[in-house]
Amino acid sequence: MELIGQGMEGAVYDLGDGRVRKVWFDRRPDDVRPLQAFLDELPPLPFRTPRIREITADDHGQAISVEDKLTGIPMNEAGLPENRALDAFVAIVEVLGKTVAGPASQALPVLNQPFWQGSWGASLAALVRRRAAVSRPHLERDVPGFADLLDRLSRQLEQIQLDHLSVVHGDVCPPNLLMDGPRTAAVLDWGFYSTAGDNTFDAALAAGFFDMYGPDARRLDNLLLDRFEQLGHDRERMDLYRKAYAITTATIYDADAADGHYAWCVALLTR
């Protein structure tokens, strides 16, 4: 087996027969089965998505999954002209907006925590409050008026009522899009923030994820926000969702709040 990738959750090995094996670092088989059900529930899409074919455990009880191998070049390595990359990026969000989320989407944990409780807005507000409690010492230090911001944000989220629940990916970013020329061949890494919810949430985050740290990050962010607004996504709601994401993930990668992602989140909250 050849190691082809490693992230926060596990290491991925190529089995050489069109499949890969993922060795999960901190998950048991029962922790992976909700993701398997979610991926099986995804409707037909114009790109490939992961499928978990088998879940077993190693000698220590940690999960091992066998999945289809998805091929393509990550968008950030594909060398696409900017306009082509932006078009493909926007198209992914628009495709997801036409989906109808099913029960497995609502059953999926978000940030490894139970998520759905009553409505999308109330569920997101509750997650914001839980994660704010974890990151509060850092955010109160670095975000002026954080307590008032948190209270206002929670109340606004709780008021959101949706007529349509679409499948939310939650992490539409260039490394997660595998390209075949200008065509998106596959979308990876579902499950971090995937759920049933508001497609505007994906639009809001995707705009910021296209280029998080480069010298053109702000220009591209504003350009994509403008494009999504023209497609019908409310600008104020996009800002609301970005702040919710910033609070919930501020210290998700570094509990000491010393990494670039935390700085990016603070920049969103103080913009």
N, C-alpha and C positions, 0 to 999 in steps of 0.2 A: 504493500500500500504506500502511496505517495501523499505526504502532507501537502495540501494545497491551500490551506487557510486556517487561521486561528483568530478568534475574537474573545470577547468577554465571556461568552457562554460556553464555548467549546472549541474543539479542533476538528477539522474536516479532512478526510482522507479519500483519495480517488481509488475506487476498487477496480478500475480498468475495464469495466463492462457496462458503462453507461449509468453506473450508480456511484454514490458516495456514502461514506460512513461518518457520522458525526458522533464524537465522544463528548458528552456533556459534562461540564465541570461540577455543577452544583444542582443537578436535577435528577430526580428519580423517574422511572418510567411513568408513574401516574402524573407527574408534573408535565410530561411531554404530550400525553394523550389529548388534552384539550386543544393543543396546537394542531395535532394531526386531524382532529375533527373539524377544526376551523378551515384548514387547507383543503380538506375533502369537500367542504361545503361551498367553497368559492365557485361562482358561476363561470361558464366559459368566457374567457377573456382573449383579446388579440395578442397576448404574449404568454409565455409559459410561467408557471408559478411552482414553487416547491411542492412535492408530494412525499409524505413519509410513508414508506411501504412496510416498515418493520420496526418494532421497538423492543429492545432487550435490555439486560443489565449486565454490568461487569461484576467482578468478584466482590466489589465493595458496594454494590447496589446502585451505582451511578448509571444513568440512562445512556444507551447507545442506540442511535437510529440509523436506518438505511433509507436513503432518499434518492430520487432521480437526480442525475447530474444535469445541471442547467449550463448551457454553453453560451458564449458571447464575450465581448470585451466590455469591461466596466466603462460607463460613459465618461468618467474623468480620465480614462486612458485612451479613448477611442479617437481623439483628434478631430472631432466634428467641428465644423464652423459654428460660431456662437448661435446664429439664428436657427440652425438645424437642431442643435442641442436644446435650445429653449422651446422650440416647437414640440419636440419629443417629450420634454419634461411636462409641459402644459397638457399634452394629450393624455399622459398617464393619469393625471388628476381628473380630467374630464371623463375618462373611461370609468374610473372608480365611482364617480358621481352618478353613473347610470345603473350601478348595481343595487340589489336589494339585499340587505343583510339578513341572515337567518339566525336561528337560536344559538348555533355554535359560536357565532361572532359575539353575542352578548355574554356567553359563558366564559369567554377567554379572559384570563387575568390581564391587567395592564400594569406594566412595571412590576410584574410578579406579585400583584395584589388583586384580590377580588375587586371588580370595578362596578358593574351595573347595579344600580339601586333606584328603581322607579322611573327615571328619565335620563336622557343623555346629559342635559344640563346639570341636574342634581348629582349625577354620578361624577362628572368632571369636577364640580365644585367640591365634592367630598374628597376626591383625590388631591386637589390643590391644597386643601386644609391639612390633610395627613402629611403630605410631603413638605409643606411649609413648616410644620412643626419640627421636622428633621433638619431643615436648612436654616431655621430662623436666626440663630446667632450670626451666621455669615450674612444673610440677606438684610437683617436689620442694621448691620454695620455698613453695608455697601449700597443699599437702596434707600434714599431719603423717603421718609413717610411710609415705610413698608407696611406697617400694621394697618394703616388706612387703605393702602392699595389692596392688601389682601382682603379686607372686609368688603370693599367696593366690588372687587373682582368676583368674589364668591357670590354675592347677591345678584350680580348681573348674569353669571352663569346659571344660577338656579332658575332664572326667569325664562331661559331658552326652552322653547317647545318646538319639536320638529314634526312635520307631517310625513317625512320620508327618512328612513334610516338606510344609509349606504354603508358599504364596507370601507372602513378607514384603515389605511396602511399604517400611517403615523410616522413613517421614516422614509419618505420619498426623497432620496438624495442620489447624486451621481454614482457613487460606488455600488448602490443597490439596483441600478439599471444596467442590464447586460445588452449591449448593442450588436446588431448585425448590419454594418453600414449605418445608414440613417434610421433603420428600423429597430424598435425596442423588441428584443428577442425574449427577455425574461425579466421578472421583477423578484428580487431576493429579500431575505431578512424580514419576513413578517413575524409578528408576535411581540415585539418590544412595546409598541403602543397601538397595536392593531385591535380593533373592536368594531362595534356597530355604532354609527354616529353621523356626524355632519360632515359632508364633503368639503365644506369651507374650512374645516380644521386641517385637512390635507393640503388645501390650497395655501393657507396661511403659512404652514410650516415649510412646504416645498419652496416657496419664494425665498425663505431665509436659508434653506439648506443647499440651494444650487451652488453657491460659493460662500462658505461661512467665514473664511479667514483671508482670502486673497485681496489684493489691492483694489479690485473692482467689485468687492462684495456688496457695498452699499448701492452702487449703481444697478447691479443686476437684481438685487433684492427689490428695489423700487420699481424696476422695469417689470418684474414678474407680478408684483402686487397690482400694478396698473393693468396688466393683462388679465389677471384673475378678476379684478373689479369689472372690467369690460365684459367679462363672461357671466356676470351676475352675482359674484361673491361680494358681500357687504364688507366695506373697508373697516368699519368699526368692529365688526365681529371678528375679522381676521386679526386685528390688533388684540382683541380680548383673548383669542385662542393662543396667540403667540406668548402673551404674558402668562397664561395658564401653563403652557408647556415649559416656559423658562423657570417657573417656580417648581414644577413637579420634577424637573430633571437637573436642577442647578448643581446638586452634589451627587448625582447618580453615578458618576464615574470616579469621583474623588471626594471622599467624605470631608477632607480638609479644605475643599474649595480652592485648590491651588492650580487647577488645570485651565486650559483654554476654553473648554466648554462652559465652565462656570463664568468666566469673563464674558463670553458671548451672551449668556443668559442675563447677566447684570446689565449689559449694554442694551438688551431688548427692554428690560424693565425700567430703565432710566432714559430711554430715547424720548 
